[in-house]
Amino acid sequence: MQCWHLSAYFVVQERRRAIETERQTRFQEIAERRRQRASEFEMRQQEKEKERVEAARAKERDREERLAALNKQQKAHIEELQKKIQLKVYFYLSSCICMQQTC
């Protein structure tokens, strides 16, 4: 009778060790999957941040280009107005000189 109990005890102990080993294996697999998911999540976050930064840079470049074009256009308009003013002054002064010469 004692032999039977002893062998049953060893069978139970062996089964407990097997169950514990399976539990540890499952735990390690779950932990590895969590680490892998966390790593993938981190990579996706970094990629999103990289895309966000690149989009912000592109937007800033576009803004700078539009601003430069507007400044160039404004400068050309100012120069055109200055030329018109110079022509008016020239014609005004010319007409004054002509009037003085005819007097």
C-alpha positions in Angstrom: 0.0 0.0 0.0 2.8 2.4 0.8 4.4 1.7 -2.5 1.3 2.7 -4.3 1.0 5.9 -2.3 4.7 6.7 -2.9 4.4 6.1 -6.6 1.2 8.2 -6.8 3.0 10.9 -4.9 5.8 10.9 -7.4 3.3 10.9 -10.3 1.5 13.9 -8.8 4.8 15.7 -8.2 5.9 15.0 -11.8 2.5 16.2 -13.1 2.8 19.4 -10.9 6.3 20.1 -12.4 5.0 19.5 -15.9 2.1 21.8 -15.3 4.4 24.5 -13.8 6.7 24.1 -16.7 3.8 24.6 -19.2 2.6 27.6 -17.2 6.1 29.1 -17.2 6.4 28.5 -21.0 3.0 30.1 -21.6 3.9 33.0 -19.4 7.2 33.5 -21.3 5.3 33.3 -24.6 2.8 35.9 -23.5 5.5 38.1 -22.1 7.4 37.8 -25.4 4.2 38.7 -27.4 3.7 41.7 -25.2 7.3 42.9 -25.7 6.9 42.3 -29.4 3.6 44.3 -29.6 5.1 47.0 -27.4 8.1 47.2 -29.8 5.9 47.3 -32.9 3.7 50.0 -31.2 6.8 52.0 -30.4 8.1 51.7 -34.0 4.6 52.8 -35.4 4.7 55.8 -33.0 8.2 56.7 -34.1 7.1 56.4 -37.8 4.0 58.6 -37.1 6.1 61.2 -35.4 8.6 61.1 -38.3 5.8 61.6 -40.8 4.3 64.4 -38.6 7.6 66.2 -38.5 8.1 65.8 -42.2 4.6 67.1 -42.9 5.3 70.1 -40.7 8.6 70.8 -42.5 6.8 70.6 -45.9 4.1 72.9 -44.7 6.7 75.4 -43.4 8.6 75.2 -46.7 5.4 75.9 -48.6 4.6 78.8 -46.4 8.0 80.2 -46.9 7.8 79.8 -50.6 4.4 81.5 -50.7 5.7 84.3 -48.5 8.7 84.8 -50.8 6.5 84.9 -53.9 4.3 87.5 -52.2 7.2 89.6 -51.2 8.6 89.4 -54.7 5.3 90.4 -56.2 4.9 93.3 -53.7 8.4 94.5 -54.5 7.7 94.4 -58.2 4.4 96.3 -57.6 6.3 99.0 -55.6 8.9 99.4 -58.3 6.2 99.8 -60.9 4.4 102.4 -58.8 7.7 104.3 -58.3 8.4 104.3 -62.1 4.9 105.7 -62.7 5.5 108.4 -60.1 8.9 109.2 -61.7 7.2 109.5 -65.1 4.5 111.8 -63.7 7.1 113.9 -62.0 9.1 114.1 -65.2 6.1 115.0 -67.3 5.0 117.5 -64.8 8.4 119.1 -64.6 8.7 119.0 -68.4 5.3 120.8 -68.7 6.4 123.4 -66.2 9.7 124.0 -68.1 7.7 124.2 -71.4 5.3 126.7 -69.8 8.2 128.8 -68.5 9.9 128.8 -71.9 6.7 130.0 -73.6 6.2 132.8 -71.2 
